Amino acid sequence: MKRHPNNRGGDNPFYQSTAWKRARRQALERDGWACVLCGASVRGKGRARVDHIHKVEGAPHLALEVGNMRTLCTRCDAIRHSRDRGPGRSRDAEAEQHDNGGMSASWRAAYEAER
């Protein structure tokens, strides 16, 4: 089956597993099918992103922990990942303190500047 080009899971079997799909759905339901950062609805095909606050590569033991997941809309997910890959930024740049919505102070400042 061909995957959508925006599917970050790609061919990684983890993202096709029943355990991931179950944990992902729990995170979406917990967050009310809304982006925890901007409040946008993520109901509808291709609109929901479930983001690992601490990346799987750096914290594999947290990969299926719903507490390490947050629901993002496509816009907030794109902003978040572009910040991760900016000049001098590593994929684990989000390891700093997060608020209850899962947003770091530096990310919140960048998000507010985009609005």
Phi and psi restraints in degrees (value plus and minus 20) as a CYANA .aco file:
   2 LYS   PHI     -98.9   -58.9
   2 LYS   PSI     115.5   155.5
   3 ARG   PHI    -115.8   -75.8
   3 ARG   PSI     130.7   170.7
   4 HIS   PHI     -83.2   -43.2
   4 HIS   PSI     121.2   161.2
   5 PRO   PHI     -82.5   -42.5
   5 PRO   PSI     -41.2    -1.2
   6 ASN   PHI    -106.4   -66.4
   6 ASN   PSI     -22.4    17.6
   7 ASN   PHI     -94.8   -54.8
   7 ASN   PSI      82.3   122.3
   8 ARG   PHI     -87.6   -47.6
   8 ARG   PSI     -39.2     0.8
   9 GLY   PHI     -88.7   -48.7
   9 GLY   PSI     -48.5    -8.5
  10 GLY   PHI      29.9    69.9
  10 GLY   PSI    -149.2  -109.2
  11 ASP   PHI    -114.8   -74.8
  11 ASP   PSI     -11.9    28.1
  12 ASN   PHI     -85.9   -45.9
  12 ASN   PSI      97.7   137.7
  13 PRO   PHI     -82.1   -42.1
  13 PRO   PSI     -43.4    -3.4
  14 PHE   PHI     -75.9   -35.9
  14 PHE   PSI     -64.9   -24.9
  15 TYR   PHI     -96.7   -56.7
  15 TYR   PSI     -24.1    15.9
  16 GLN   PHI    -123.3   -83.3
  16 GLN   PSI     -25.0    15.0
  17 SER   PHI     -94.1   -54.1
  17 SER   PSI     132.5   172.5
  18 THR   PHI     -82.1   -42.1
  18 THR   PSI     -58.8   -18.8
  19 ALA   PHI     -81.7   -41.7
  19 ALA   PSI     -64.8   -24.8
  20 TRP   PHI     -83.8   -43.8
  20 TRP   PSI     -66.0   -26.0
  21 LYS   PHI     -80.8   -40.8
  21 LYS   PSI     -58.0   -18.0
  22 ARG   PHI     -87.0   -47.0
  22 ARG   PSI     -68.6   -28.6
  23 ALA   PHI     -84.5   -44.5
  23 ALA   PSI     -59.2   -19.2
  24 ARG   PHI     -80.7   -40.7
  24 ARG   PSI     -66.1   -26.1
  25 ARG   PHI     -83.7   -43.7
  25 ARG   PSI     -59.0   -19.0
  26 GLN   PHI     -81.2   -41.2
  26 GLN   PSI     -61.2   -21.2
  27 ALA   PHI     -85.1   -45.1
  27 ALA   PSI     -63.1   -23.1
  28 LEU   PHI     -81.9   -41.9
  28 LEU   PSI     -64.2   -24.2
  29 GLU   PHI     -86.3   -46.3
  29 GLU   PSI     -62.8   -22.8
  30 ARG   PHI     -78.2   -38.2
  30 ARG   PSI     -60.2   -20.2
  31 ASP   PHI    -106.7   -66.7
  31 ASP   PSI     -14.5    25.5
  32 GLY   PHI      46.6    86.6
  32 GLY   PSI       9.1    49.1
  33 TRP   PHI      33.6    73.6
  33 TRP   PSI      21.5    61.5
  34 ALA   PHI    -158.1  -118.1
  34 ALA   PSI     128.0   168.0
  35 CYS   PHI     -83.1   -43.1
  35 CYS   PSI     108.3   148.3
  36 VAL   PHI     -93.2   -53.2
  36 VAL   PSI     -33.6     6.4
  37 LEU   PHI    -114.5   -74.5
  37 LEU   PSI     -65.2   -25.2
  38 CYS   PHI    -135.9   -95.9
  38 CYS   PSI     -31.1     8.9
  39 GLY   PHI      66.7   106.7
  39 GLY   PSI     -20.2    19.8
  40 ALA   PHI     -84.3   -44.3
  40 ALA   PSI     122.8   162.8
  41 SER   PHI     -87.7   -47.7
  41 SER   PSI     120.2   160.2
  42 VAL   PHI    -134.8   -94.8
  42 VAL   PSI      -2.8    37.2
  43 ARG   PHI     -91.9   -51.9
  43 ARG   PSI     119.1   159.1
  44 GLY   PHI      96.9   136.9
  44 GLY   PSI     128.6   168.6
  45 LYS   PHI     -78.6   -38.6
  45 LYS   PSI     106.5   146.5
  46 GLY   PHI      59.8    99.8
  46 GLY   PSI     -13.5    26.5
  47 ARG   PHI    -116.5   -76.5
  47 ARG   PSI     -40.8    -0.8
  48 ALA   PHI    -114.1   -74.1
  48 ALA   PSI     114.5   154.5
  49 ARG   PHI    -143.7  -103.7
  49 ARG   PSI     112.7   152.7
  50 VAL   PHI    -131.1   -91.1
  50 VAL   PSI      95.3   135.3
  51 ASP   PHI    -122.6   -82.6
  51 ASP   PSI     117.9   157.9
  52 HIS   PHI    -103.1   -63.1
  52 HIS   PSI     103.3   143.3
  53 ILE   PHI     -83.9   -43.9
  53 ILE   PSI     -69.4   -29.4
  54 HIS   PHI    -123.2   -83.2
  54 HIS   PSI      97.2   137.2
  55 LYS   PHI     -75.1   -35.1
  55 LYS   PSI     124.8   164.8
  56 VAL   PHI     -77.8   -37.8
  56 VAL   PSI     -58.6   -18.6
  57 GLU   PHI     -81.4   -41.4
  57 GLU   PSI     -56.0   -16.0
  58 GLY   PHI    -113.0   -73.0
  58 GLY   PSI     -39.0     1.0
  59 ALA   PHI    -164.8  -124.8
  59 ALA   PSI      46.4    86.4
  60 PRO   PHI     -80.5   -40.5
  60 PRO   PSI     -46.0    -6.0
  61 HIS   PHI     -88.5   -48.5
  61 HIS   PSI     -34.1     5.9
  62 LEU   PHI    -122.1   -82.1
  62 LEU   PSI     -15.2    24.8
  63 ALA   PHI     -77.2   -37.2
  63 ALA   PSI     -55.2   -15.2
  64 LEU   PHI    -129.5   -89.5
  64 LEU   PSI      -9.3    30.7
  65 GLU   PHI    -102.2   -62.2
  65 GLU   PSI      95.0   135.0
  66 VAL   PHI     -80.2   -40.2
  66 VAL   PSI     -50.3   -10.3
  67 GLY   PHI     -86.2   -46.2
  67 GLY   PSI     -35.0     5.0
  68 ASN   PHI    -119.4   -79.4
  68 ASN   PSI      -7.3    32.7
  69 MET   PHI    -141.1  -101.1
  69 MET   PSI     131.2   171.2
  70 ARG   PHI    -165.3  -125.3
  70 ARG   PSI     127.9   167.9
  71 THR   PHI    -106.6   -66.6
  71 THR   PSI     110.3   150.3
  72 LEU   PHI    -147.3  -107.3
  72 LEU   PSI     130.7   170.7
  73 CYS   PHI    -100.3   -60.3
  73 CYS   PSI     150.5   190.5
  74 THR   PHI     -83.2   -43.2
  74 THR   PSI     -56.2   -16.2
  75 ARG   PHI     -86.2   -46.2
  75 ARG   PSI     -70.3   -30.3
  76 CYS   PHI     -85.3   -45.3
  76 CYS   PSI     -55.3   -15.3
  77 ASP   PHI     -85.0   -45.0
  77 ASP   PSI     -61.6   -21.6
  78 ALA   PHI     -84.6   -44.6
  78 ALA   PSI     -62.7   -22.7
  79 ILE   PHI     -82.5   -42.5
  79 ILE   PSI     -65.0   -25.0
  80 ARG   PHI     -80.2   -40.2
  80 ARG   PSI     -65.0   -25.0
  81 HIS   PHI     -94.7   -54.7
  81 HIS   PSI     -51.1   -11.1
  82 SER   PHI     -87.7   -47.7
  82 SER   PSI     -54.9   -14.9
  83 ARG   PHI     -87.7   -47.7
  83 ARG   PSI     -56.5   -16.5
  84 ASP   PHI     -81.5   -41.5
  84 ASP   PSI     -54.5   -14.5
  85 ARG   PHI    -122.0   -82.0
  85 ARG   PSI     -12.7    27.3
  86 GLY   PHI     -86.6   -46.6
  86 GLY   PSI     153.2   193.2
  87 PRO   PHI     -74.8   -34.8
  87 PRO   PSI     107.2   147.2
  88 GLY   PHI      53.2    93.2
  88 GLY   PSI     -11.5    28.5
  89 ARG   PHI    -123.6   -83.6
  89 ARG   PSI     119.4   159.4
  90 SER   PHI    -119.9   -79.9
  90 SER   PSI     148.1   188.1
  91 ARG   PHI     -86.4   -46.4
  91 ARG   PSI     -38.1     1.9
  92 ASP   PHI    -121.5   -81.5
  92 ASP   PSI       3.9    43.9
  93 ALA   PHI     -84.5   -44.5
  93 ALA   PSI     -36.8     3.2
  94 GLU   PHI    -106.4   -66.4
  94 GLU   PSI      -8.4    31.6
  95 ALA   PHI     -94.4   -54.4
  95 ALA   PSI     -18.4    21.6
  96 GLU   PHI     -96.9   -56.9
  96 GLU   PSI    -198.2  -158.2
  97 GLN   PHI     -81.0   -41.0
  97 GLN   PSI     119.8   159.8
  98 HIS   PHI    -141.2  -101.2
  98 HIS   PSI     129.1   169.1
  99 ASP   PHI    -102.5   -62.5
  99 ASP   PSI    -195.9  -155.9
 100 ASN   PHI     -81.9   -41.9
 100 ASN   PSI     -46.3    -6.3
 101 GLY   PHI    -105.3   -65.3
 101 GLY   PSI     -21.0    19.0
 102 GLY   PHI      68.1   108.1
 102 GLY   PSI      -5.7    34.3
 103 MET   PHI    -122.3   -82.3
 103 MET   PSI     111.6   151.6
 104 SER   PHI     -98.7   -58.7
 104 SER   PSI     140.3   180.3
 105 ALA   PHI     -81.8   -41.8
 105 ALA   PSI     -62.0   -22.0
 106 SER   PHI     -88.8   -48.8
 106 SER   PSI     -56.7   -16.7
 107 TRP   PHI     -87.7   -47.7
 107 TRP   PSI     -61.9   -21.9
 108 ARG   PHI     -79.4   -39.4
 108 ARG   PSI     -62.7   -22.7
 109 ALA   PHI     -81.8   -41.8
 109 ALA   PSI     -62.4   -22.4
 110 ALA   PHI     -87.1   -47.1
 110 ALA   PSI     -60.2   -20.2
 111 TYR   PHI     -82.9   -42.9
 111 TYR   PSI     -66.5   -26.5
 112 GLU   PHI     -82.6   -42.6
 112 GLU   PSI     -56.0   -16.0
 113 ALA   PHI     -86.5   -46.5
 113 ALA   PSI     -51.8   -11.8
 114 GLU   PHI     -91.2   -51.2
 114 GLU   PSI     -47.9    -7.9
